[in-house]
Amino acid sequence: MNIAAFYVVLAIVVIGLAVWIFRPNQSAQKSEVSLFGAKFSFNTPAFAVMVIGLALMLFSTKFPEYFAFAAHEPIKKIVCTGEHEANCPGAHDVFYTCGYFGTDEQIADGICAGIKAGHVRLQTTYGNHCGYSLIEVTCPQ
């Protein structure tokens, strides 16, 4: 469902409900709404507004996606593993020393705090005790 359309329709329904609850003590006019061959008749215009809002909510899945709010970009971190941080083969955000990290998947899961993470090994070089690796970790939001 398009998020923007959902919130617009929710606002219409809330406004209709507020008008119905806080309307003056005058007699309301009769409202009729025809929808899909069915005719709805109400004693207050607020119900007509709410029925229209609910009908729009049903159609909100058909609204273009460019009305939706922007999706959150995933968080990306570069992790270096090795014996000495100064010997990492590139720029990085996080460093793990030899013996204190698991597989690339375990590193990604640790960085993303339990959220299903993606990982790609960018580079591996030999050297010192355990070699050096750069891993790009992607945490979805």
PyRosetta script that sets phi, psi and omega in degrees:
from pyrosetta import init, pose_from_sequence

init()
pose = pose_from_sequence("MNIAAFYVVLAIVVIGLAVWIFRPNQSAQKSEVSLFGAKFSFNTPAFAVMVIGLALMLFSTKFPEYFAFAAHEPIKKIVCTGEHEANCPGAHDVFYTCGYFGTDEQIADGICAGIKAGHVRLQTTYGNHCGYSLIEVTCPQ")
pose.set_psi(1, 141.3)
pose.set_omega(1, 177.6)
pose.set_phi(2, -70.2)
pose.set_psi(2, 121.8)
pose.set_omega(2, -174.2)
pose.set_phi(3, -64.9)
pose.set_psi(3, -42.9)
pose.set_omega(3, -179.2)
pose.set_phi(4, -62.8)
pose.set_psi(4, -43.3)
pose.set_omega(4, 179.5)
pose.set_phi(5, -63.2)
pose.set_psi(5, -40.4)
pose.set_omega(5, 179.0)
pose.set_phi(6, -59.5)
pose.set_psi(6, -46.0)
pose.set_omega(6, -177.9)
pose.set_phi(7, -70.1)
pose.set_psi(7, -33.8)
pose.set_omega(7, 176.2)
pose.set_phi(8, -64.1)
pose.set_psi(8, -45.8)
pose.set_omega(8, -180.0)
pose.set_phi(9, -66.2)
pose.set_psi(9, -39.8)
pose.set_omega(9, 177.3)
pose.set_phi(10, -59.7)
pose.set_psi(10, -40.6)
pose.set_omega(10, 177.6)
pose.set_phi(11, -62.7)
pose.set_psi(11, -41.3)
pose.set_omega(11, 178.9)
pose.set_phi(12, -62.3)
pose.set_psi(12, -44.0)
pose.set_omega(12, -179.9)
pose.set_phi(13, -64.2)
pose.set_psi(13, -43.1)
pose.set_omega(13, -180.0)
pose.set_phi(14, -64.4)
pose.set_psi(14, -41.7)
pose.set_omega(14, 178.0)
pose.set_phi(15, -62.5)
pose.set_psi(15, -44.0)
pose.set_omega(15, 177.9)
pose.set_phi(16, -60.5)
pose.set_psi(16, -41.3)
pose.set_omega(16, 179.0)
pose.set_phi(17, -67.0)
pose.set_psi(17, -40.6)
pose.set_omega(17, 179.1)
pose.set_phi(18, -64.5)
pose.set_psi(18, -41.6)
pose.set_omega(18, 178.0)
pose.set_phi(19, -62.8)
pose.set_psi(19, -41.0)
pose.set_omega(19, -179.3)
pose.set_phi(20, -65.3)
pose.set_psi(20, -41.9)
pose.set_omega(20, -178.3)
pose.set_phi(21, -72.2)
pose.set_psi(21, -42.4)
pose.set_omega(21, -172.9)
pose.set_phi(22, -101.7)
pose.set_psi(22, 17.0)
pose.set_omega(22, -178.5)
pose.set_phi(23, -67.0)
pose.set_psi(23, 153.7)
pose.set_omega(23, 177.9)
pose.set_phi(24, -63.3)
pose.set_psi(24, 164.4)
pose.set_omega(24, -178.4)
pose.set_phi(25, -78.2)
pose.set_psi(25, 19.2)
pose.set_omega(25, 176.7)
pose.set_phi(26, -82.2)
pose.set_psi(26, 158.1)
pose.set_omega(26, 178.0)
pose.set_phi(27, -71.9)
pose.set_psi(27, 134.3)
pose.set_omega(27, -177.7)
pose.set_phi(28, -85.8)
pose.set_psi(28, 154.0)
pose.set_omega(28, 177.1)
pose.set_phi(29, -78.0)
pose.set_psi(29, 159.2)
pose.set_omega(29, 179.5)
pose.set_phi(30, -84.0)
pose.set_psi(30, 134.3)
pose.set_omega(30, 178.7)
pose.set_phi(31, -115.6)
pose.set_psi(31, 140.3)
pose.set_omega(31, 176.5)
pose.set_phi(32, -125.1)
pose.set_psi(32, 136.5)
pose.set_omega(32, 178.2)
pose.set_phi(33, -128.9)
pose.set_psi(33, 126.6)
pose.set_omega(33, 175.2)
pose.set_phi(34, -103.4)
pose.set_psi(34, 125.8)
pose.set_omega(34, -176.4)
pose.set_phi(35, -142.8)
pose.set_psi(35, 117.1)
pose.set_omega(35, 178.3)
pose.set_phi(36, 57.1)
pose.set_psi(36, 40.4)
pose.set_omega(36, 178.4)
pose.set_phi(37, 82.6)
pose.set_psi(37, -7.1)
pose.set_omega(37, 177.9)
pose.set_phi(38, -98.9)
pose.set_psi(38, 142.9)
pose.set_omega(38, -178.9)
pose.set_phi(39, -112.9)
pose.set_psi(39, 123.5)
pose.set_omega(39, 178.5)
pose.set_phi(40, -107.6)
pose.set_psi(40, 132.4)
pose.set_omega(40, -179.3)
pose.set_phi(41, -122.7)
pose.set_psi(41, 126.6)
pose.set_omega(41, -176.4)
pose.set_phi(42, -128.7)
pose.set_psi(42, 153.7)
pose.set_omega(42, 178.0)
pose.set_phi(43, -87.5)
pose.set_psi(43, -4.2)
pose.set_omega(43, -179.1)
pose.set_phi(44, -138.8)
pose.set_psi(44, 138.6)
pose.set_omega(44, 179.7)
pose.set_phi(45, -63.5)
pose.set_psi(45, -22.3)
pose.set_omega(45, -179.0)
pose.set_phi(46, -61.7)
pose.set_psi(46, -38.4)
pose.set_omega(46, 178.2)
pose.set_phi(47, -65.5)
pose.set_psi(47, -35.6)
pose.set_omega(47, 177.3)
pose.set_phi(48, -62.8)
pose.set_psi(48, -41.5)
pose.set_omega(48, 178.4)
pose.set_phi(49, -62.8)
pose.set_psi(49, -42.7)
pose.set_omega(49, -179.8)
pose.set_phi(50, -66.9)
pose.set_psi(50, -38.7)
pose.set_omega(50, 178.2)
pose.set_phi(51, -64.5)
pose.set_psi(51, -42.3)
pose.set_omega(51, 177.1)
pose.set_phi(52, -62.4)
pose.set_psi(52, -43.3)
pose.set_omega(52, 178.0)
pose.set_phi(53, -60.2)
pose.set_psi(53, -43.1)
pose.set_omega(53, 179.1)
pose.set_phi(54, -67.3)
pose.set_psi(54, -36.5)
pose.set_omega(54, 176.6)
pose.set_phi(55, -64.6)
pose.set_psi(55, -41.6)
pose.set_omega(55, 177.1)
pose.set_phi(56, -63.2)
pose.set_psi(56, -34.9)
pose.set_omega(56, 179.1)
pose.set_phi(57, -63.3)
pose.set_psi(57, -38.2)
pose.set_omega(57, 177.9)
pose.set_phi(58, -63.5)
pose.set_psi(58, -35.2)
pose.set_omega(58, -178.5)
pose.set_phi(59, -89.0)
pose.set_psi(59, -4.0)
pose.set_omega(59, -175.6)
pose.set_phi(60, -64.8)
pose.set_psi(60, -19.4)
pose.set_omega(60, 176.8)
pose.set_phi(61, -69.0)
pose.set_psi(61, -17.8)
pose.set_omega(61, -179.0)
pose.set_phi(62, -93.0)
pose.set_psi(62, -7.8)
pose.set_omega(62, -179.4)
pose.set_phi(63, -69.2)
pose.set_psi(63, 146.6)
pose.set_omega(63, 179.3)
pose.set_phi(64, -61.2)
pose.set_psi(64, 146.8)
pose.set_omega(64, -177.8)
pose.set_phi(65, -71.3)
pose.set_psi(65, -15.7)
pose.set_omega(65, -179.7)
pose.set_phi(66, -71.1)
pose.set_psi(66, -8.1)
pose.set_omega(66, 172.4)
pose.set_phi(67, -84.4)
pose.set_psi(67, -12.5)
pose.set_omega(67, -177.2)
pose.set_phi(68, -73.5)
pose.set_psi(68, 158.3)
pose.set_omega(68, 176.3)
pose.set_phi(69, -69.7)
pose.set_psi(69, 151.3)
pose.set_omega(69, -179.2)
pose.set_phi(70, -63.8)
pose.set_psi(70, 137.5)
pose.set_omega(70, 178.4)
pose.set_phi(71, -74.1)
pose.set_psi(71, 149.2)
pose.set_omega(71, 178.5)
pose.set_phi(72, -73.1)
pose.set_psi(72, 134.4)
pose.set_omega(72, 176.5)
pose.set_phi(73, -73.8)
pose.set_psi(73, 143.7)
pose.set_omega(73, 177.8)
pose.set_phi(74, -68.1)
pose.set_psi(74, 153.6)
pose.set_omega(74, 177.2)
pose.set_phi(75, -88.5)
pose.set_psi(75, 131.0)
pose.set_omega(75, 179.6)
pose.set_phi(76, -118.6)
pose.set_psi(76, 133.9)
pose.set_omega(76, 177.4)
pose.set_phi(77, -129.3)
pose.set_psi(77, 143.0)
pose.set_omega(77, 174.2)
pose.set_phi(78, -102.6)
pose.set_psi(78, 125.9)
pose.set_omega(78, -177.8)
pose.set_phi(79, -111.4)
pose.set_psi(79, 134.3)
pose.set_omega(79, 173.9)
pose.set_phi(80, -111.3)
pose.set_psi(80, 135.3)
pose.set_omega(80, 174.6)
pose.set_phi(81, -120.2)
pose.set_psi(81, 141.8)
pose.set_omega(81, 179.4)
pose.set_phi(82, 164.7)
pose.set_psi(82, -170.3)
pose.set_omega(82, -177.2)
pose.set_phi(83, -87.1)
pose.set_psi(83, -44.0)
pose.set_omega(83, -178.4)
pose.set_phi(84, -123.9)
pose.set_psi(84, 124.8)
pose.set_omega(84, -176.9)
pose.set_phi(85, -59.2)
pose.set_psi(85, -34.8)
pose.set_omega(85, -179.1)
pose.set_phi(86, -62.9)
pose.set_psi(86, -21.4)
pose.set_omega(86, -178.8)
pose.set_phi(87, -93.2)
pose.set_psi(87, 5.6)
pose.set_omega(87, 178.6)
pose.set_phi(88, -58.8)
pose.set_psi(88, 140.3)
pose.set_omega(88, -175.3)
pose.set_phi(89, -76.5)
pose.set_psi(89, 5.8)
pose.set_omega(89, 179.0)
pose.set_phi(90, -174.6)
pose.set_psi(90, 176.2)
pose.set_omega(90, 178.3)
pose.set_phi(91, -63.7)
pose.set_psi(91, 144.8)
pose.set_omega(91, -177.4)
pose.set_phi(92, -151.3)
pose.set_psi(92, 162.0)
pose.set_omega(92, 179.1)
pose.set_phi(93, -101.8)
pose.set_psi(93, -30.1)
pose.set_omega(93, -175.2)
pose.set_phi(94, -134.8)
pose.set_psi(94, 144.2)
pose.set_omega(94, 178.1)
pose.set_phi(95, -126.5)
pose.set_psi(95, 133.7)
pose.set_omega(95, 173.1)
pose.set_phi(96, -120.4)
pose.set_psi(96, 130.7)
pose.set_omega(96, 179.7)
pose.set_phi(97, -86.7)
pose.set_psi(97, 160.1)
pose.set_omega(97, -179.0)
pose.set_phi(98, -49.7)
pose.set_psi(98, 136.9)
pose.set_omega(98, 175.9)
pose.set_phi(99, 85.1)
pose.set_psi(99, -7.1)
pose.set_omega(99, -177.1)
pose.set_phi(100, -118.1)
pose.set_psi(100, 23.9)
pose.set_omega(100, 176.2)
pose.set_phi(101, -143.1)
pose.set_psi(101, 159.0)
pose.set_omega(101, 178.9)
pose.set_phi(102, -104.4)
pose.set_psi(102, -139.7)
pose.set_omega(102, 178.0)
pose.set_phi(103, -73.5)
pose.set_psi(103, 169.2)
pose.set_omega(103, 176.4)
pose.set_phi(104, -58.1)
pose.set_psi(104, -39.1)
pose.set_omega(104, 179.7)
pose.set_phi(105, -64.8)
pose.set_psi(105, -41.7)
pose.set_omega(105, 178.7)
pose.set_phi(106, -65.9)
pose.set_psi(106, -37.7)
pose.set_omega(106, 176.8)
pose.set_phi(107, -62.8)
pose.set_psi(107, -46.8)
pose.set_omega(107, -179.7)
pose.set_phi(108, -61.3)
pose.set_psi(108, -44.4)
pose.set_omega(108, 179.3)
pose.set_phi(109, -63.7)
pose.set_psi(109, -35.4)
pose.set_omega(109, 177.4)
pose.set_phi(110, -69.2)
pose.set_psi(110, -39.4)
pose.set_omega(110, 179.3)
pose.set_phi(111, -67.1)
pose.set_psi(111, -41.0)
pose.set_omega(111, -175.8)
pose.set_phi(112, -89.2)
pose.set_psi(112, 8.1)
pose.set_omega(112, 173.9)
pose.set_phi(113, 53.4)
pose.set_psi(113, 51.3)
pose.set_omega(113, 173.2)
pose.set_phi(114, 89.8)
pose.set_psi(114, -12.3)
pose.set_omega(114, 177.0)
pose.set_phi(115, -77.1)
pose.set_psi(115, 142.3)
pose.set_omega(115, 179.1)
pose.set_phi(116, -59.0)
pose.set_psi(116, 113.9)
pose.set_omega(116, -172.5)
pose.set_phi(117, -108.2)
pose.set_psi(117, 155.7)
pose.set_omega(117, 173.0)
pose.set_phi(118, -105.2)
pose.set_psi(118, 155.1)
pose.set_omega(118, 179.3)
pose.set_phi(119, -151.2)
pose.set_psi(119, 144.3)
pose.set_omega(119, 177.9)
pose.set_phi(120, -138.5)
pose.set_psi(120, 128.6)
pose.set_omega(120, 176.4)
pose.set_phi(121, -81.5)
pose.set_psi(121, 117.8)
pose.set_omega(121, -177.1)
pose.set_phi(122, -86.2)
pose.set_psi(122, -36.9)
pose.set_omega(122, -174.3)
pose.set_phi(123, -158.7)
pose.set_psi(123, 143.4)
pose.set_omega(123, 174.5)
pose.set_phi(124, -134.7)
pose.set_psi(124, 131.4)
pose.set_omega(124, 176.9)
pose.set_phi(125, -131.9)
pose.set_psi(125, 153.7)
pose.set_omega(125, 178.0)
pose.set_phi(126, -88.3)
pose.set_psi(126, 155.6)
pose.set_omega(126, 176.1)
pose.set_phi(127, 150.4)
pose.set_psi(127, 149.7)
pose.set_omega(127, 179.9)
pose.set_phi(128, 53.1)
pose.set_psi(128, -145.6)
pose.set_omega(128, -170.6)
pose.set_phi(129, -74.7)
pose.set_psi(129, -43.4)
pose.set_omega(129, -173.1)
pose.set_phi(130, -129.3)
pose.set_psi(130, 8.1)
pose.set_omega(130, -178.3)
pose.set_phi(131, 78.6)
pose.set_psi(131, -177.6)
pose.set_omega(131, -177.8)
pose.set_phi(132, -134.9)
pose.set_psi(132, 141.8)
pose.set_omega(132, 179.2)
pose.set_phi(133, -137.9)
pose.set_psi(133, 145.3)
pose.set_omega(133, 169.4)
pose.set_phi(134, -112.5)
pose.set_psi(134, 126.8)
pose.set_omega(134, -178.0)
pose.set_phi(135, -124.9)
pose.set_psi(135, 127.6)
pose.set_omega(135, 175.0)
pose.set_phi(136, -92.6)
pose.set_psi(136, 121.1)
pose.set_omega(136, -179.3)
pose.set_phi(137, -106.8)
pose.set_psi(137, 131.4)
pose.set_omega(137, 179.5)
pose.set_phi(138, -117.8)
pose.set_psi(138, 121.9)
pose.set_omega(138, 178.9)
pose.set_phi(139, -108.4)
pose.set_psi(139, 114.0)
pose.set_omega(139, 178.4)
pose.set_phi(140, -71.1)
pose.set_psi(140, 154.9)
pose.set_omega(140, 177.7)
pose.set_phi(141, -112.5)
pose.dump_pdb("model.pdb")
